[in-house]
């Protein structure tokens, strides 16, 4: 665990983990529709969340846009 993660309240760490898990799930679920130009086995990290959101919003249709909104909560 990094120094930053140790200094964050448990609720912030849980929220970050939730966002990361949702982004990973969305990457797998929407791979063929939104992420086909990326490696299918790509490791999604926190730094990747902005482009996952962008691709979901641009290419994921209504479902992708809805999931992007869920990740942003």
MMTF fields as JSON, N, C-alpha, C and O atoms, coordinates in Angstrom:
{
  "mmtfVersion": "1.0.0",
  "mmtfProducer": "UNKNOWN",
  "numBonds": 291,
  "numAtoms": 292,
  "numGroups": 73,
  "numChains": 1,
  "numModels": 1,
  "chainsPerModel": [1],
  "groupsPerChain": [73],
  "chainIdList": ["A"],
  "bondAtomList": [4, 2, 8, 6, 12, 10, 16, 14, 20, 18, 24, 22, 28, 26, 32, 30, 36, 34, 40, 38, 44, 42, 48, 46, 52, 50, 56, 54, 60, 58, 64, 62, 68, 66, 72, 70, 76, 74, 80, 78, 84, 82, 88, 86, 92, 90, 96, 94, 100, 98, 104, 102, 108, 106, 112, 110, 116, 114, 120, 118, 124, 122, 128, 126, 132, 130, 136, 134, 140, 138, 144, 142, 148, 146, 152, 150, 156, 154, 160, 158, 164, 162, 168, 166, 172, 170, 176, 174, 180, 178, 184, 182, 188, 186, 192, 190, 196, 194, 200, 198, 204, 202, 208, 206, 212, 210, 216, 214, 220, 218, 224, 222, 228, 226, 232, 230, 236, 234, 240, 238, 244, 242, 248, 246, 252, 250, 256, 254, 260, 258, 264, 262, 268, 266, 272, 270, 276, 274, 280, 278, 284, 282, 288, 286],
  "bondOrderList": [1, 1, 1, 1, 1, 1, 1, 1, 1, 1, 1, 1, 1, 1, 1, 1, 1, 1, 1, 1, 1, 1, 1, 1, 1, 1, 1, 1, 1, 1, 1, 1, 1, 1, 1, 1, 1, 1, 1, 1, 1, 1, 1, 1, 1, 1, 1, 1, 1, 1, 1, 1, 1, 1, 1, 1, 1, 1, 1, 1, 1, 1, 1, 1, 1, 1, 1, 1, 1, 1, 1, 1],
  "groupList": [{"groupName": "UNK", "atomNameList": ["N", "CA", "C", "O"], "elementList": ["N", "C", "C", "O"], "formalChargeList": [0, 0, 0, 0], "bondAtomList": [1, 0, 2, 1, 3, 2], "bondOrderList": [1, 1, 2], "singleLetterCode": "X", "chemCompType": "L-PEPTIDE LINKING"}],
  "groupTypeList": [0, 0, 0, 0, 0, 0, 0, 0, 0, 0, 0, 0, 0, 0, 0, 0, 0, 0, 0, 0, 0, 0, 0, 0, 0, 0, 0, 0, 0, 0, 0, 0, 0, 0, 0, 0, 0, 0, 0, 0, 0, 0, 0, 0, 0, 0, 0, 0, 0, 0, 0, 0, 0, 0, 0, 0, 0, 0, 0, 0, 0, 0, 0, 0, 0, 0, 0, 0, 0, 0, 0, 0, 0],
  "groupIdList": [1, 2, 3, 4, 5, 6, 7, 8, 9, 10, 11, 12, 13, 14, 15, 16, 17, 18, 19, 20, 21, 22, 23, 24, 25, 26, 27, 28, 29, 30, 31, 32, 33, 34, 35, 36, 37, 38, 39, 40, 41, 42, 43, 44, 45, 46, 47, 48, 49, 50, 51, 52, 53, 54, 55, 56, 57, 58, 59, 60, 61, 62, 63, 64, 65, 66, 67, 68, 69, 70, 71, 72, 73],
  "secStructList": [7, 7, 2, 2, 2, 2, 2, 1, 7, 2, 2, 2, 2, 2, 2, 2, 2, 2, 2, 2, 2, 2, 2, 2, 2, 2, 2, 2, 2, 6, 2, 2, 2, 2, 7, 6, 6, 1, 7, 6, 6, 7, 7, 7, 7, 4, 4, 4, 2, 2, 2, 2, 2, 2, 2, 2, 2, 2, 2, 1, 2, 2, 2, 2, 2, 2, 2, 2, 2, 2, 2, 2, 7],
  "xCoordList": [0.855, 0.0, 0.895, 1.873, 0.562, 1.38, 1.127, 0.164, 2.003, 1.86, 0.547, -0.113, 0.167, -1.079, -2.274, -3.172, -2.292, -3.405, -3.497, -4.595, -2.349, -2.351, -2.925, -3.51, -2.77, -3.237, -4.694, -5.281, -5.283, -6.68, -7.61, -7.28, -8.769, -9.762, -10.198, -10.105, -10.669, -11.082, -12.163, -12.181, -13.073, -14.151, -13.607, -14.13, -12.557, -11.944, -11.265, -11.375, -10.574, -9.908, -10.94, -10.734, -12.035, -13.099, -13.721, -14.017, -13.92, -14.499, -13.566, -14.023, -12.279, -11.299, -11.269, -11.186, -11.336, -11.355, -12.612, -12.555, -13.743, -15.016, -14.95, -15.371, -14.422, -14.287, -13.388, -13.688, -12.294, -11.354, -11.992, -11.827, -12.708, -13.384, -14.446, -14.566, -15.217, -16.218, -15.563, -16.077, -14.44, -13.733, -13.206, -13.285, -12.676, -12.183, -13.319, -13.181, -14.432, -15.594, -16.112, -16.432, -16.193, -16.666, -15.724, -16.174, -14.417, -13.45, -13.723, -13.708, -13.967, -14.251, -15.597, -15.709, -16.612, -17.967, -18.088, -18.795, -17.409, -17.521, -16.291, -16.073, -15.495, -14.248, -14.49, -13.871, -15.377, -15.598, -16.163, -15.894, -16.931, -17.593, -16.714, -16.726, -15.957, -15.237, -13.712, -13.009, -13.21, -11.776, -11.061, -9.974, -11.65, -11.104, -9.689, -8.962, -9.277, -7.937, -6.865, -5.686, -7.269, -6.338, -6.162, -6.992, -5.105, -4.896, -6.054, -6.472, -6.561, -7.688, -7.296, -8.143, -6.028, -5.567, -4.908, -4.154, -5.197, -4.608, -5.002, -6.142, -4.048, -4.289, -4.8, -4.071, -6.027, -6.629, -6.238, -6.487, -5.617, -5.198, -5.976, -6.766, -5.744, -6.415, -6.105, -6.964, -4.89, -4.501, -5.277, -5.386, -5.816, -6.556, -8.03, -8.702, -8.534, -9.957, -10.425, -11.501, -9.685, -10.174, -10.408, -11.424, -9.499, -9.744, -10.812, -11.507, -10.964, -12.071, -13.385, -14.289, -13.491, -14.693, -14.937, -16.062, -13.88, -14.016, -14.521, -15.427, -13.946, -14.36, -15.786, -16.55, -16.142, -17.52, -18.516, -19.555, -18.202, -19.111, -19.21, -20.288, -18.101, -18.092, -18.613, -19.272, -18.334, -18.63, -19.519, -19.853, -19.903, -20.637, -22.145, -22.847, -22.652, -24.094, -24.677, -23.963, -25.979, -26.653, -26.123, -25.918, -25.906, -25.405, -24.013, -23.733, -23.153, -21.802, -21.811, -21.053, -22.675, -22.777, -23.273, -22.8, -24.226, -24.778, -23.704, -23.594, -22.929, -21.876, -20.778, -20.214, -20.472, -19.486, -19.959, -19.165, -21.243, -21.8, -21.679, -21.415, -21.869, -21.741, -20.305, -20.067, -19.352, -17.931, -17.589, -16.773, -18.199, -17.899, -18.509, -18.141, -19.416, -20.037, -19.094, -19.461],
  "yCoordList": [-1.179, 0.0, 1.234, 1.295, 2.211, 3.411, 4.353, 4.19, 5.334, 6.322, 7.076, 7.349, 7.413, 8.14, 7.317, 7.836, 6.031, 5.175, 5.025, 4.915, 5.019, 4.884, 6.12, 6.015, 7.294, 8.526, 8.842, 9.722, 8.15, 8.39, 7.68, 6.604, 8.272, 7.577, 6.296, 6.187, 5.337, 4.044, 4.203, 3.459, 5.176, 5.365, 5.818, 5.407, 6.666, 7.1, 5.934, 5.784, 5.119, 3.95, 2.988, 2.429, 2.786, 1.897, 2.455, 1.696, 3.759, 4.38, 4.235, 3.964, 4.409, 4.258, 2.821, 2.58, 1.875, 0.455, 0.129, -0.612, 0.676, 0.447, 0.975, 0.295, 2.187, 2.774, 1.915, 1.691, 1.441, 0.633, -0.689, -1.127, -1.314, -2.57, -2.36, -3.176, -1.286, -0.982, -0.716, -1.155, -0.007, 0.275, -1.017, -1.198, -1.903, -3.194, -4.035, -4.653, -4.053, -4.807, -4.23, -4.981, -2.907, -2.252, -2.529, -2.726, -2.546, -2.838, -4.214, -4.385, -5.182, -6.541, -6.619, -7.232, -6.003, -6.073, -5.352, -5.822, -4.225, -3.408, -3.508, -2.65, -4.548, -4.663, -4.57, -3.748, -5.401, -5.454, -4.144, -3.787, -3.442, -2.225, -0.982, -0.102, -0.909, 0.329, 0.203, 1.174, -0.96, -1.086, -2.06, -2.534, -2.367, -3.374, -3.061, -3.98, -1.806, -1.459, -1.589, -1.35, -1.964, -2.173, -3.671, -4.47, -4.042, -5.448, -5.938, -5.247, -7.104, -7.644, -7.966, -7.939, -8.27, -8.62, -7.429, -7.616, -6.215, -5.013, -4.921, -5.198, -4.533, -4.338, -2.911, -1.951, -2.774, -1.461, -0.978, -1.647, 0.208, 0.803, 2.102, 2.513, 2.728, 4.003, 5.059, 5.876, 5.046, 6.018, 5.823, 6.754, 4.626, 4.324, 4.724, 4.758, 5.021, 5.312, 6.449, 6.322, 7.56, 8.628, 8.172, 8.538, 7.383, 6.942, 5.863, 5.769, 5.044, 4.087, 4.865, 4.518, 5.909, 6.74, 7.378, 7.379, 7.919, 8.573, 7.59, 7.916, 6.401, 5.41, 4.928, 4.728, 4.743, 4.334, 5.393, 5.068, 6.644, 7.74, 7.901, 8.186, 7.723, 7.94, 6.757, 6.944, 5.539, 4.358, 3.324, 2.308, 3.559, 2.543, 2.643, 1.857, 3.605, 3.772, 4.169, 4.629, 3.983, 4.367, 3.577, 4.148, 2.291, 1.459, 1.896, 1.976, 2.173, 2.629, 3.961, 4.177, 4.861, 6.176, 6.045, 6.742, 5.147, 4.919, 4.343, 4.761, 3.398, 2.802, 3.826, 3.837, 4.681, 5.745, 6.65, 7.061, 6.95, 7.756, 7.055, 7.696, 5.763, 4.977, 5.002, 5.103, 4.911, 4.946, 6.303, 6.381, 7.37, 8.728, 9.034, 10.032, 8.215, 8.492, 8.244, 8.43],
  "zCoordList": [0.0, 0.0, 0.0, 0.745, -0.831, -0.935, 0.24, 0.989, 0.384, 1.456, 1.333, 2.336, 0.104, -0.136, 0.315, 0.978, -0.04, 0.35, 1.863, 2.408, 2.55, 3.999, 4.673, 5.751, 4.057, 4.679, 4.358, 4.988, 3.404, 3.051, 4.024, 4.524, 4.296, 5.104, 4.403, 3.181, 5.176, 4.629, 3.566, 2.585, 3.754, 2.778, 1.424, 0.388, 1.411, 0.148, -0.552, -1.769, 0.205, -0.365, -0.928, -2.006, -0.231, -0.703, -1.981, -2.904, -2.045, -3.239, -4.434, -5.544, -4.224, -5.296, -5.801, -7.005, -4.88, -5.254, -6.043, -7.025, -5.622, -6.307, -7.737, -8.672, -7.907, -9.247, -10.135, -11.308, -9.567, -10.331, -10.749, -11.887, -9.849, -10.177, -11.248, -12.162, -11.153, -12.178, -13.533, -14.562, -13.545, -14.795, -15.417, -16.632, -14.598, -15.105, -15.668, -16.723, -14.965, -15.429, -16.751, -17.673, -16.843, -18.064, -19.228, -20.357, -18.964, -20.02, -20.615, -21.834, -19.759, -20.235, -20.944, -22.005, -20.36, -20.906, -22.249, -23.14, -22.399, -23.601, -24.5, -25.355, -24.308, -25.068, -26.578, -27.253, -27.105, -28.554, -29.106, -30.253, -28.31, -28.764, -28.611, -29.472, -27.522, -27.192, -27.173, -27.454, -26.849, -26.559, -27.48, -27.149, -28.628, -29.534, -30.002, -30.379, -29.993, -30.478, -29.396, -29.658, -28.192, -27.087, -26.863, -27.297, -26.199, -25.86, -24.994, -24.066, -25.29, -24.535, -23.099, -22.206, -22.868, -21.527, -20.809, -19.854, -21.272, -20.656, -19.179, -18.807, -18.36, -16.925, -16.728, -16.977, -16.291, -16.074, -14.681, -13.678, -14.644, -13.377, -13.16, -14.01, -12.031, -11.743, -12.797, -13.13, -13.319, -14.332, -15.634, -16.432, -15.857, -17.082, -17.012, -18.043, -15.847, -15.688, -16.593, -17.178, -16.75, -17.643, -19.076, -19.669, -19.657, -21.032, -21.111, -22.123, -20.071, -20.044, -20.085, -20.845, -19.274, -19.266, -20.628, -21.128, -21.225, -22.532, -23.589, -24.357, -23.631, -24.624, -24.374, -25.318, -23.115, -22.803, -23.258, -23.832, -23.005, -23.385, -24.893, -25.416, -25.595, -27.044, -27.831, -28.854, -27.38, -28.187, -27.509, -28.119, -26.279, -25.527, -25.591, -24.956, -26.353, -26.429, -25.077, -24.186, -24.945, -23.711, -22.502, -21.432, -22.67, -21.573, -21.127, -19.93, -22.084, -21.757, -21.045, -20.1, -21.505, -20.871, -19.432, -18.534, -19.227, -17.883, -16.947, -15.795, -17.438, -16.621, -16.334, -15.24, -17.303, -17.076, -15.932, -15.086, -15.918, -14.832, -13.49, -12.473, -13.482, -12.24, -11.738, -10.534, -12.652, -12.263, -11.659, -10.74, -12.16, -11.675, -10.308, -9.689, -9.831, -8.529, -7.396, -6.236]
}
